[in-house]
Amino acid sequence: MMNAQKSKIALLLAASAVTMALTGCGGSDGKDGNPGEPGGEPAPAIQTLNFTFNKSVVANGVPSVEFTVTNEDDLPVVGLQKMRFAAAQLIPQGATGAGNASQWQYFGDETCDVASTCPGTFVDMKNGHYSYTFNMNLTANTKVTYNAQLAQRVLIRAYNTPLLDGTQVPNSNAFVDFTADTGAAPTYSRKIVATESCNTCHQDLANVKHSGAYSDVNYCATCHTAGKVGVGKEFNVLVHAKHKDLTLGSLESCQSCHTQHDATPDWSNWSRIPTAATCGSCHTAVDFAAGNGHSQQLDNSNCIACHNSDWTAELHTGKTAEKKAVIAQLGMSATLAGQDDNTAVLTVSILDKDGNAIDAASVTR
């Protein structure tokens, strides 16, 4: 009996010792492992590059992104050789002055060529997963003041540099918008036009300019911004100026480009936030600051007071074009006759294309 009791006591003491040893263990839990593979063998052929962003943050002023790249068959793309990474932040609507639109601020870009030089730290995990940490520190930028509270954007241009085994790779663009500290989606955006709308006429936006490098209109809008390009080359000015005289219905065709779409949560900004720069890019005979062709407007603070969204939309859509077409077919004559009692009678007649008076009630649109 005593031996049995001693055995029980010994077992209890041993168990307690193990528990204490486990409880007393300290040290690091170890680093997280690399992301798992997207699945399957690496892509043998690549017609399309699809990017999925897994993590995006700005730590101590330095942006970094982790992302996955697959082909059109959802197979991992391994061994990409050359990419450009760009960083920007978005100033919200009204932040720079009453009535002002939101605006991208471009920090800069870094081109990473695996075969030669890479400013930042580029990691190919050989399973379709990649990461890039910028060399630039956004707080050191002398032209743009970094604000961690603003929406941040990182853009990627993947070059059409073949993989080491000779597999061809298409020029591709991708971007991610995020909150600097957590990587969460920002609470506001500037996505007014979808690439799909551009491709309705252009077939492939990449063929418009820059030797096929940029196929996503969001890349264009982020790069063509004040401080990055010259005056008149800002995206909202440049695009309207290029398209206003084309056979799109001119000023009545705004909604052929600005369409409601999942990719364009801010599509209605074109009528909701009128500014002198945007309006003046089409209405080139107007000088808002000088008061030529319009009442003088030194800033955008009063624009919306007269140009409300519904009125602006009606003037720049097909409804107005139809009205103008009807009016163009009609004429008008007016006579003013004095009366003996020192009054006057104004008579207005609507004329058809042959100059004959017609009943105004018969005019339809």
BARO-394979 format. One record per residue: y, z, x of N, C-alpha, C, CB in turn; residue number from 1. Coordinates in steps of 0.1 Angstrom, whole numbers. Each point is the difference from the previous one (the first is absolute). Glycine has a CB too. Layout:
// residues N
Y;Z;X;Y;Z;X;Y;Z;X;Y;Z;X;NUM
...
END
This chain:
// residues 365
-12;0;8;12;0;-8;12;0;9;-12;12;-18;1
12;-4;28;12;1;9;2;-13;7;-4;24;3;2
-7;-31;1;1;-13;7;7;-10;-10;-20;5;15;3
15;-4;-28;6;-10;-10;15;3;-2;-22;-1;-11;4
26;14;11;14;3;-2;8;-5;12;-6;20;-14;5
0;-18;26;7;-4;12;2;-16;0;-10;20;13;6
-1;-27;-18;1;-14;-1;11;-5;-9;-24;-1;5;7
25;8;-17;11;-3;-9;14;2;6;-16;6;-19;8
17;6;26;13;3;6;3;-10;10;-3;24;-4;9
-7;-28;12;3;-10;11;4;-14;-6;-17;12;14;10
11;-16;-25;4;-12;-7;14;1;-5;-24;-4;-6;11
28;15;0;13;2;-5;11;-1;11;-9;14;-19;12
5;-7;30;9;0;12;2;-14;5;-7;23;5;13
-4;-31;-4;0;-13;5;9;-9;-9;-23;3;10;14
21;-2;-23;8;-8;-10;15;3;2;-20;0;-16;15
23;13;17;14;4;1;6;-6;13;-5;21;-12;16
-3;-21;23;5;-5;12;3;-15;-1;-13;17;13;17
4;-24;-20;2;-15;-2;13;-2;-8;-25;-4;2;18
26;12;-13;12;-1;-8;13;2;8;-14;7;-20;19
14;4;28;12;3;8;3;-11;10;-5;24;-3;20
-6;-30;8;2;-10;10;6;-12;-6;-20;8;13;21
15;-12;-25;5;-11;-7;15;2;-4;-23;-6;-8;22
25;18;3;14;4;-5;10;-1;12;-10;14;-18;23
5;-10;30;9;1;11;2;-13;7;-8;23;3;24
1;-34;-7;2;-13;6;14;-5;-2;-24;-5;-3;25
31;0;13;13;-5;-2;1;-14;6;10;23;1;26
2;-28;2;1;-13;6;3;-11;-10;-15;7;18;27
17;-19;-13;4;-11;-9;-12;-5;-8;17;-7;17;28
-14;1;-29;-11;-6;-8;-3;-14;5;8;13;-20;29
-1;-17;30;-2;-14;5;9;-10;-7;-23;6;6;30
25;-18;1;8;-10;-6;-8;-8;-11;12;-2;22;31
-4;-4;-31;-6;-8;-10;-6;-12;6;16;8;-17;32
-27;-13;12;-7;-12;5;8;-12;-4;-22;12;-1;33
18;-23;7;6;-13;-4;-3;-4;-14;-1;-7;24;34
10;-1;-31;-3;-4;-13;-13;-7;-1;24;-1;-5;35
-31;2;-6;-13;-7;-2;2;-15;-1;-9;20;-11;36
-1;-28;13;1;-14;-1;2;-5;-14;-15;-1;20;37
22;-10;-22;1;-6;-13;-13;-4;-6;23;-7;6;38
-33;4;3;-13;-4;-4;-3;-14;4;2;15;-19;39
-15;-17;24;-4;-13;4;4;-4;14;2;-6;-24;40
-7;-5;28;2;-6;13;15;-5;1;-25;-6;3;41
31;5;9;13;-6;1;0;-14;-6;4;14;20;42
8;-17;-25;2;-13;-7;-3;-12;10;17;10;-16;43
-26;-19;12;-3;-12;9;11;-11;-2;-24;6;-1;44
31;-6;-10;11;-10;-2;11;7;-8;-17;-19;0;45
29;15;2;12;7;-6;9;-10;-5;-2;19;16;46
4;-20;-29;10;-8;-7;12;8;-4;-18;-15;-8;47
15;28;5;11;9;-5;-2;13;7;1;-12;-22;48
11;19;25;-1;13;5;6;9;-11;3;-7;24;49
-11;17;-28;4;10;-10;2;14;7;-13;-13;-18;50
25;18;16;3;13;7;0;12;-11;14;-13;17;51
-20;24;-13;0;12;-8;6;11;9;-20;-7;-15;52
31;13;11;5;11;9;-6;13;-4;22;-13;2;53
-27;20;8;-7;13;-2;9;12;2;-21;-11;6;54
31;9;3;9;11;4;12;-5;6;-19;16;3;55
31;-11;-8;13;-5;6;9;12;0;-3;-23;-9;56
8;27;21;9;11;1;10;-3;11;-18;16;-8;57
29;-8;8;9;0;11;0;15;5;15;-19;-9;58
-19;21;22;-1;13;5;10;1;12;-25;2;-7;59
34;7;6;10;2;10;8;-13;3;-14;19;10;60
16;-27;-20;7;-12;2;-8;-12;3;19;14;7;61
-32;-13;-5;-8;-11;5;-10;-4;-11;1;8;23;62
0;-20;-28;-9;-5;-11;-14;-3;5;20;-9;-12;63
-30;11;4;-13;-4;3;-8;-4;-13;0;15;20;64
-9;-24;-19;-7;-5;-11;-15;-1;4;20;-12;-9;65
-29;15;-1;-14;-3;1;-4;-9;-11;-4;22;11;66
-3;-33;-8;-3;-10;-10;-13;-7;2;24;-4;-2;67
-29;-2;-9;-13;-7;1;3;-15;-3;-13;21;-8;68
6;-29;15;1;-15;-2;-13;-6;-4;19;-1;17;69
-20;-6;-28;-12;-7;-4;4;-15;-3;-10;22;-9;70
-1;-30;8;2;-14;-3;-1;-2;-15;-8;-7;23;71
7;-6;-27;0;-3;-15;-14;5;-6;15;-20;5;72
-25;22;3;-13;5;-5;-1;15;2;-10;-22;5;73
21;29;-2;0;15;1;-8;4;12;3;2;-24;74
-4;-11;34;-7;4;13;10;5;10;-19;-17;-5;75
16;26;13;9;5;10;4;-10;10;-9;23;-3;76
22;-24;6;5;-9;11;2;9;12;12;-16;-17;77
-19;12;28;0;8;12;6;-9;11;-20;13;-7;78
29;-6;15;5;-7;12;12;-8;-1;-23;-1;6;79
32;4;-16;13;-7;-1;8;2;13;0;4;-25;80
6;-15;30;5;-1;13;15;2;1;-18;-15;5;81
26;12;-15;14;1;1;6;3;-14;0;-17;19;82
9;27;-19;7;4;-12;14;4;4;-21;8;-11;83
30;-9;1;14;5;1;1;11;-11;9;-22;9;84
-3;33;-4;2;12;-9;15;2;-1;-22;10;6;85
27;-9;-18;14;2;-3;3;13;-8;4;-25;2;86
7;31;-1;3;12;-7;14;-1;-7;-14;14;16;87
15;-9;-28;12;0;-8;1;11;-9;1;-25;1;88
11;28;-7;1;10;-10;9;-5;-11;-3;18;17;89
2;-13;-29;7;-5;-12;11;10;-5;-21;-13;-6;90
33;8;7;11;8;-6;0;-2;-15;14;-2;21;91
-14;13;-29;-1;-2;-15;13;-6;-6;-16;19;0;92
14;-24;-12;11;-6;-7;11;11;-2;-16;-16;-12;93
28;12;15;12;9;-2;2;10;11;-4;-2;-24;94
-5;2;34;2;10;11;12;-3;9;-25;4;-1;95
28;-17;2;11;-4;9;13;-2;-7;-17;-10;15;96
17;12;-29;12;-2;-8;-4;-4;-14;13;-7;20;97
-5;11;-29;-3;-2;-14;-2;-15;-3;14;20;-6;98
-24;-24;-1;-3;-14;-3;-8;-7;11;20;1;-14;99
-21;4;26;-7;-7;10;-15;0;-2;18;6;16;100
-24;-17;-12;-14;-2;-1;-8;8;11;4;-23;-11;101
-17;25;9;-8;5;11;0;-10;12;-14;14;-17;102
11;-9;29;1;-8;11;-10;4;11;25;-4;-5;103
-32;-5;11;-9;3;11;8;1;13;-19;-12;-12;104
15;21;20;6;1;14;-12;-2;10;18;16;-8;105
-16;-25;16;-11;-4;10;2;7;13;-2;-23;-12;106
-8;31;16;0;7;12;-3;-9;12;-6;21;-12;107
-4;-29;10;-5;-9;12;-14;-3;-2;17;10;15;108
-23;-17;-5;-14;-4;0;-5;0;14;4;-14;-21;109
-18;15;21;-7;0;13;-12;-10;-1;7;24;5;110
-9;-33;4;-11;-9;0;-10;5;10;15;-19;-6;111
-27;20;1;-12;5;8;-10;-11;2;3;23;-9;112
-4;-28;21;-9;-10;4;-11;6;9;18;-18;-1;113
-30;19;-5;-11;7;7;-2;-6;14;-11;5;-22;114
13;-18;23;-3;-6;13;10;2;11;-12;-17;-13;115
24;22;9;11;2;9;7;13;-1;3;-24;0;116
6;25;-9;8;13;0;0;5;-15;14;-7;20;117
-12;20;-21;1;7;-13;9;12;2;-23;-8;-7;118
35;7;1;10;11;2;-6;14;-5;18;-17;-2;119
-24;17;-10;-5;12;-5;-15;2;3;17;-1;-18;120
-24;9;10;-14;3;1;-8;-7;-11;5;23;12;121
-12;-33;-8;-8;-8;-10;-15;4;3;18;-19;-1;122
-25;22;-10;-14;4;1;-8;-9;-10;6;24;7;123
-15;-31;-1;-10;-8;-8;-13;8;0;11;-23;5;124
-15;28;-17;-12;9;0;-13;-8;-1;14;17;-11;125
-13;-30;11;-11;-9;1;-9;0;-13;0;3;24;126
6;1;-35;-7;1;-13;9;-5;-11;-14;19;9;127
25;-26;-6;9;-4;-10;12;9;-2;-19;-10;-11;128
18;22;17;11;10;0;9;-1;12;-15;15;-14;129
28;-14;12;9;-1;11;11;11;-2;-4;-25;3;130
11;28;8;12;9;-1;10;-5;10;-14;20;-7;131
27;-17;4;10;-3;9;11;11;-1;-4;-25;-2;132
8;30;14;10;10;1;12;-7;8;-16;20;-1;133
28;-20;-5;11;-7;6;4;7;13;8;-7;-23;134
-2;-1;31;6;5;12;14;5;-3;-13;-16;15;135
20;9;-24;14;4;-4;0;13;-7;6;-25;-1;136
5;32;3;3;12;-8;12;-3;-9;-9;15;18;137
7;-14;-31;10;-4;-9;13;8;1;-18;-7;-15;138
17;19;20;12;8;1;9;-4;12;-13;19;-9;139
7;-28;18;8;-4;11;8;-13;-3;-17;11;15;140
15;-17;-27;6;-13;-3;15;2;-1;-20;-7;-13;141
28;-1;20;14;1;0;7;-7;-11;-1;2;24;142
-6;-11;-32;6;-8;-11;-3;6;-13;-1;-20;14;143
-11;26;-16;-5;5;-12;-3;15;1;-9;-22;-6;144
15;30;-3;-3;14;1;-12;4;-8;25;4;2;145
-35;0;5;-13;4;-7;2;11;-10;-13;-8;20;146
7;7;-32;1;11;-10;-14;1;-5;24;-5;-6;147
-31;16;9;-14;3;-4;-1;1;-15;-4;11;21;148
15;-9;-28;-1;1;-15;0;-14;-7;12;22;2;149
-10;-32;5;0;-14;-5;-14;-6;0;24;-3;7;150
-26;-7;-16;-12;-7;0;-1;-8;14;0;-2;-26;151
-12;3;32;-2;-7;12;-9;-12;-2;3;22;13;152
-2;-32;-4;-9;-12;-1;-5;-4;14;12;-8;-22;153
-24;5;23;-6;-6;12;-6;-14;-4;-5;23;11;154
9;-33;-4;-5;-13;-3;-9;-5;12;21;-5;-14;155
-30;-3;11;-9;-6;10;-1;-15;-1;-14;21;-1;156
16;-27;12;-3;-15;0;-12;-1;10;24;-7;-4;157
-35;2;-2;-12;-3;9;1;-15;4;-14;17;-12;158
15;-19;25;1;-14;5;-13;-8;-2;17;8;17;159
-16;-21;-17;-12;-9;-1;-6;-2;14;10;-11;-20;160
-11;22;28;-7;-1;13;-15;2;-2;21;9;11;161
-29;-19;-7;-14;1;-2;-6;13;6;-2;-25;0;162
-9;30;-6;-8;11;5;-6;-4;13;-4;9;-23;163
-1;0;31;-6;-3;13;-12;-9;-1;8;22;8;164
-15;-22;-19;-11;-9;-2;4;-14;-5;-14;20;-4;165
27;-22;2;6;-13;-4;2;-1;-15;-12;-10;19;166
8;20;-27;2;0;-14;15;-1;-3;-20;14;-4;167
24;-24;-5;14;-2;-3;5;11;-10;-4;-25;4;168
16;28;-2;7;11;-9;12;-6;-6;-10;19;15;169
13;-17;-27;12;-5;-6;12;9;2;-13;-11;-17;170
25;5;18;12;8;0;0;9;-13;13;-17;14;171
-10;29;-13;-1;9;-12;11;11;1;-25;-5;-3;172
30;9;-9;9;11;-1;-5;11;-9;19;-16;3;173
-15;28;0;-3;12;-8;11;10;2;-25;-4;2;174
27;13;-12;10;11;2;-5;12;-9;18;-17;4;175
-12;28;0;-3;12;-7;13;8;-2;-24;1;8;176
27;4;-20;12;9;-2;-6;14;-2;14;-19;-11;177
-7;29;18;-5;13;-1;11;11;3;-22;-9;8;178
19;21;-11;8;11;4;-3;5;14;2;7;-25;179
9;-4;33;-2;2;14;-10;11;3;23;-8;3;180
-22;20;-9;-7;11;4;-15;1;-5;22;12;1;181
-23;-17;-14;-14;1;-6;-7;-13;-1;9;19;-13;182
-2;-30;14;-6;-13;-2;-2;-4;-15;-12;4;21;183
17;5;-30;-1;-3;-14;9;-12;-4;-6;24;-5;184
3;-30;-7;8;-11;-4;14;5;-3;-20;-12;-10;185
31;5;13;13;4;-2;3;-1;-15;7;-7;22;186
4;14;-26;4;1;-15;8;-12;-4;-2;25;1;187
7;-34;8;8;-11;-3;-4;-12;9;19;15;-8;188
-15;-27;4;-4;-11;8;10;-12;-1;-24;7;-4;189
22;-17;11;8;-13;-2;-10;-11;1;21;10;10;190
-27;-14;-21;-9;-11;-1;4;-8;-12;-19;13;10;191
28;-23;-8;6;-7;-11;-6;-13;-3;21;11;7;192
-27;-18;4;-6;-13;-2;-14;1;6;23;-12;1;193
-32;6;-8;-14;-1;4;-3;-13;8;-7;14;-19;194
-1;-13;30;-4;-11;7;-6;-11;-9;-4;14;21;195
-3;-9;-31;-6;-10;-9;10;-9;-7;-18;17;-4;196
30;-11;1;11;-8;-6;5;-11;10;6;20;-14;197
-5;-16;26;5;-9;10;-10;-12;2;12;19;12;198
-25;-15;-12;-11;-10;2;-1;-10;-12;-12;17;15;199
18;-13;-26;-1;-9;-12;6;-14;4;2;20;-16;200
9;-20;24;6;-12;5;-4;-3;14;19;4;-15;201
-20;6;24;-2;-2;14;-15;-2;4;21;13;4;202
-30;-10;-14;-14;0;3;-4;11;10;-1;-25;-5;203
7;25;17;-3;10;10;14;3;6;-24;-7;4;204
29;19;-6;13;5;5;0;-1;15;3;15;-20;205
-14;-14;27;-1;0;14;5;-13;6;-19;16;-1;206
18;-27;-7;4;-13;5;15;-3;-1;-22;-8;-7;207
30;18;1;14;-3;-2;8;1;13;-3;9;-23;208
0;1;31;7;3;12;-8;8;10;21;0;-13;209
-16;0;25;-6;8;11;-14;-4;4;14;19;-8;210
-17;-32;7;-13;-5;5;-12;6;-7;11;-5;22;211
-10;9;-34;-12;5;-7;-3;15;2;-9;-22;2;212
19;29;4;-3;14;4;1;10;-11;9;-6;21;213
-1;3;-32;2;10;-10;-3;-5;-14;17;10;14;214
-28;-4;-20;-5;-5;-13;3;10;-11;-17;-12;12;215
24;23;-9;3;10;-10;15;1;-2;-22;13;5;216
27;-15;-17;14;1;-2;6;14;4;-2;-18;-18;217
-6;28;17;5;13;4;4;1;14;-14;10;-18;218
6;-17;27;4;0;14;13;-7;2;-24;-1;6;219
27;-10;-13;12;-7;0;12;9;-4;-12;-22;-5;220
10;29;-6;10;9;-6;4;12;9;-8;-7;-22;221
-2;11;30;2;12;8;7;-4;13;-20;11;-9;222
17;-23;14;5;-5;13;15;-5;-2;-24;-5;8;223
26;-3;-19;13;-6;-2;9;10;-7;-11;-23;-2;224
15;33;10;9;11;-6;12;2;9;-20;10;-11;225
30;-4;6;12;2;7;-3;8;13;14;0;-21;226
-8;-4;32;-2;6;13;-11;-7;8;7;22;-10;227
-16;-28;3;-11;-8;7;3;-14;1;-16;16;-9;228
23;-22;-1;3;-14;0;15;-1;-2;-22;-7;-9;229
28;-5;11;14;-2;-2;5;0;-14;-1;-13;21;230
14;13;-23;6;0;-13;-4;-13;-7;19;15;7;231
-24;-14;-20;-4;-12;-7;-15;-3;1;23;-9;4;232
-30;16;6;-14;-2;1;-8;12;-6;5;-13;21;233
2;22;-27;-7;11;-7;-8;-6;-11;18;17;5;234
-30;-11;-8;-9;-7;-9;6;-3;-14;-18;12;12;235
25;-2;-18;5;-3;-13;11;-10;-1;-5;23;-5;236
11;-26;16;11;-10;1;-7;-13;4;18;17;6;237
-26;-17;4;-6;-12;5;-9;-8;-10;0;11;23;238
-8;-3;-30;-9;-6;-9;7;-7;-12;-17;17;7;239
27;-10;-13;7;-5;-11;8;-13;5;2;23;-11;240
4;-22;22;8;-11;5;-9;-13;2;16;16;11;241
-28;-14;-6;-10;-11;2;-5;-6;-13;-6;11;22;242
5;-3;-32;-7;-4;-12;10;-4;-12;-19;14;7;243
32;-11;-6;8;-1;-11;3;-15;-4;11;21;7;244
-12;-30;2;2;-14;-4;-12;-8;-1;21;2;12;245
-33;4;-12;-12;-7;-2;-3;-3;-15;-9;11;21;246
-1;-19;-24;-3;-3;-14;-8;10;-6;1;-24;6;247
4;37;-6;-7;11;-6;7;4;-13;-8;8;22;248
18;-16;-26;8;4;-11;12;8;5;-20;1;-15;249
22;-1;28;12;6;6;2;14;-5;10;-22;2;250
2;26;-6;3;14;-4;-8;5;-12;22;-4;10;251
-28;-5;-17;-8;4;-12;-14;4;3;15;-14;-14;252
-19;14;27;-15;1;3;-3;12;7;0;-24;2;253
8;35;-2;-3;12;7;-14;5;-3;24;5;0;254
-28;-5;-12;-13;5;-4;-12;-8;4;11;11;-18;255
-8;-23;24;-12;-8;5;-4;6;13;8;-21;-11;256
0;29;18;-3;7;12;-2;15;-2;12;-17;13;257
-3;23;-21;-1;14;-3;-8;3;-12;23;3;10;258
-36;-3;-8;-10;2;-11;-6;14;1;-4;-25;-1;259
1;30;-11;-7;13;-1;-14;-1;5;15;7;-19;260
-19;2;29;-12;-2;7;-4;14;6;4;-25;5;261
-17;27;-3;-5;13;6;6;1;14;-21;-1;-14;262
24;-10;20;5;1;14;15;2;0;-19;-14;8;263
26;13;-19;14;1;-1;5;10;-10;1;-24;7;264
-2;37;-4;5;10;-9;15;0;-1;-19;14;6;265
26;-21;3;15;0;-1;5;-14;-4;1;18;17;266
-10;-26;-24;4;-14;-3;13;-1;-8;-25;-5;0;267
28;15;-8;12;-1;-8;13;3;7;-14;6;-19;268
13;-2;32;12;3;7;10;-12;0;-13;15;15;269
9;-27;-16;9;-12;1;10;1;-11;-18;-14;10;270
15;19;-22;9;1;-11;6;14;-1;-12;-19;-12;271
4;29;17;4;14;-2;10;5;10;-22;3;-10;272
22;-9;22;9;5;11;8;-12;5;-16;19;6;273
26;-23;-13;8;-11;6;9;5;11;0;-11;-23;274
1;2;34;9;3;11;7;-12;4;-15;18;8;275
27;-16;-2;8;-12;5;-8;-9;9;21;14;-3;276
-29;-8;12;-7;-8;10;-10;-9;-7;3;18;17;277
-11;-12;-26;-10;-8;-6;6;-10;-10;-16;19;2;278
25;-15;-10;6;-9;-10;8;-11;8;1;18;-17;279
6;-15;27;8;-9;8;-9;-10;7;17;17;2;280
-30;-15;0;-8;-9;8;-3;-13;-9;-10;19;12;281
11;-17;-25;-1;-12;-9;14;-5;-5;-23;8;-7;282
31;2;3;14;-3;-5;9;-1;13;-4;12;-23;283
2;-23;30;7;-1;13;15;-2;-1;-21;-9;9;284
26;5;-21;14;-3;-2;8;13;-2;-5;-23;-9;285
-3;34;7;7;13;-3;2;8;13;-11;0;-23;286
23;5;24;3;10;11;3;13;-7;8;-18;16;287
-17;27;-16;2;13;-8;11;8;7;-24;-1;-7;288
24;2;20;9;8;7;14;-5;-2;-17;6;17;289
19;-19;-17;14;-6;-1;4;-1;-15;-4;-12;22;290
-6;13;-31;3;-2;-14;1;-14;-4;12;21;1;291
-18;-30;6;0;-15;-3;-13;-3;-9;13;-5;21;292
-10;0;-33;-11;-3;-9;-6;11;-7;-5;-18;15;293
10;30;-13;-5;12;-6;10;11;2;-24;-6;4;294
25;16;-12;9;11;2;-4;6;14;4;4;-25;295
6;1;32;-2;6;13;-10;12;0;23;-8;6;296
-33;7;2;-9;11;1;-3;3;15;-11;-7;-22;297
16;18;27;-1;4;14;-14;6;4;25;3;0;298
-32;1;-11;-14;5;3;-8;-2;-13;9;18;16;299
-21;-13;-17;-9;-3;-11;0;11;-11;-14;-12;16;300
24;21;-15;-1;12;-9;3;-4;-15;7;14;19;301
0;-25;-21;4;-3;-14;-9;-12;-6;23;8;5;302
-31;-14;3;-8;-12;-4;-7;3;-13;-2;-7;24;303
-6;17;-25;-9;3;-11;8;3;-13;-18;8;16;304
31;-4;-14;8;4;-12;1;-12;-9;12;17;14;305
-10;-29;-8;1;-12;-8;-13;-8;-1;24;-1;7;306
-31;0;4;-12;-8;1;-13;8;-2;12;-15;16;307
-14;19;-29;-12;8;-3;-12;-8;1;13;15;-15;308
-24;-9;16;-13;-7;3;-3;-11;-10;-8;21;11;309
9;-17;-24;-4;-10;-11;9;-12;0;-8;19;-13;310
21;-17;15;9;-11;0;-2;-9;12;17;14;-12;311
-19;-8;24;-3;-8;12;-13;-8;-1;12;18;13;312
-22;-11;-19;-13;-7;-2;2;-12;-9;-12;21;4;313
19;-19;-15;2;-11;-10;7;-12;7;0;17;-19;314
10;-14;27;8;-11;6;-8;-8;10;20;13;-4;315
-30;-7;10;-8;-6;11;-14;-4;-4;14;13;16;316
-17;-15;-28;-13;-4;-5;1;-12;-8;-8;24;1;317
-4;-29;-6;0;-12;-8;8;0;-12;-22;-3;9;318
24;14;-16;8;0;-12;14;-6;2;-12;21;-7;319
18;-17;18;14;-5;3;-1;-15;3;7;22;9;320
-17;-26;-2;-2;-15;3;-1;-8;-13;-11;6;22;321
4;0;-32;-2;-8;-12;14;-1;-7;-24;9;-2;322
32;2;2;13;0;-6;9;-10;7;-3;24;-7;323
2;-24;20;9;-10;7;-4;-14;-3;3;17;18;324
-16;-19;-20;-5;-14;-3;6;-5;-13;-21;4;13;325
21;5;-23;6;-3;-13;15;-3;1;-18;14;-11;326
25;-5;18;14;-1;1;4;-13;7;2;25;1;327
-10;-29;9;3;-12;8;-1;-13;-9;-9;12;20;328
2;-11;-31;-1;-12;-9;12;0;-11;-25;0;4;329
33;10;-4;10;1;-10;14;0;6;-15;14;-14;330
25;-17;5;14;0;4;8;8;-9;-3;-22;10;331
15;24;-8;9;8;-8;14;-6;0;-14;21;4;332
20;-20;-16;14;-4;-1;8;11;-7;-6;-25;-1;333
18;27;4;8;10;-6;14;-5;-3;-14;18;12;334
20;-14;-23;13;-4;-3;8;13;-5;-7;-24;-6;335
19;24;10;8;12;-4;12;-6;-8;-7;14;20;336
8;-10;-33;11;-5;-8;10;11;-5;-16;-18;-8;337
29;16;11;9;10;-5;3;-1;-15;11;-1;23;338
-8;13;-29;2;1;-14;15;3;-3;-25;7;-3;339
29;-9;-10;13;2;-3;4;15;0;-1;-20;-14;340
-9;29;13;3;14;1;-1;6;14;-9;2;-24;341
10;-11;34;0;4;14;-14;5;5;24;6;-3;342
-34;-10;-4;-14;3;4;-6;-13;5;-2;20;-16;343
-10;-19;22;-7;-11;5;-14;0;-5;16;-1;20;344
-22;-10;-21;-14;-1;-4;-8;-8;11;6;0;-25;345
-16;7;30;-8;-6;11;-13;-5;-7;10;15;18;346
-12;-28;-16;-12;-6;-5;-9;-5;11;12;-7;-21;347
-25;12;21;-9;-3;11;-12;-8;-6;7;21;13;348
-10;-32;-7;-11;-8;-5;-11;-2;11;15;-12;-16;349
-28;13;12;-10;-2;10;-5;-15;-2;-7;24;-1;350
6;-31;12;-3;-14;0;-13;-3;5;24;-5;2;351
-31;-6;-7;-12;-4;6;3;-9;12;-12;1;-22;352
1;-6;29;2;-8;12;8;-13;-2;-21;9;8;353
23;-13;-21;8;-12;-3;14;3;-4;-21;-11;-7;354
24;24;7;14;4;-4;2;3;-15;7;-13;20;355
-18;13;-27;1;3;-15;-1;14;-3;-10;-22;-4;356
19;27;-5;-1;14;-3;-13;4;-8;25;0;-1;357
-31;11;5;-12;4;-7;1;14;-5;-13;-15;15;358
4;19;-24;0;14;-5;-5;10;10;-3;-9;-24;359
11;19;27;-4;9;11;-13;7;-4;24;4;6;360
-27;-2;-19;-12;7;-4;-12;-8;3;13;11;-18;361
-12;-24;21;-11;-9;3;-4;1;14;7;-15;-18;362
1;21;27;-3;1;14;-11;11;2;23;-8;6;363
-34;4;0;-11;10;3;-2;0;15;-11;-3;-23;364
4;13;27;-4;1;14;-14;3;2;23;7;5;365
END
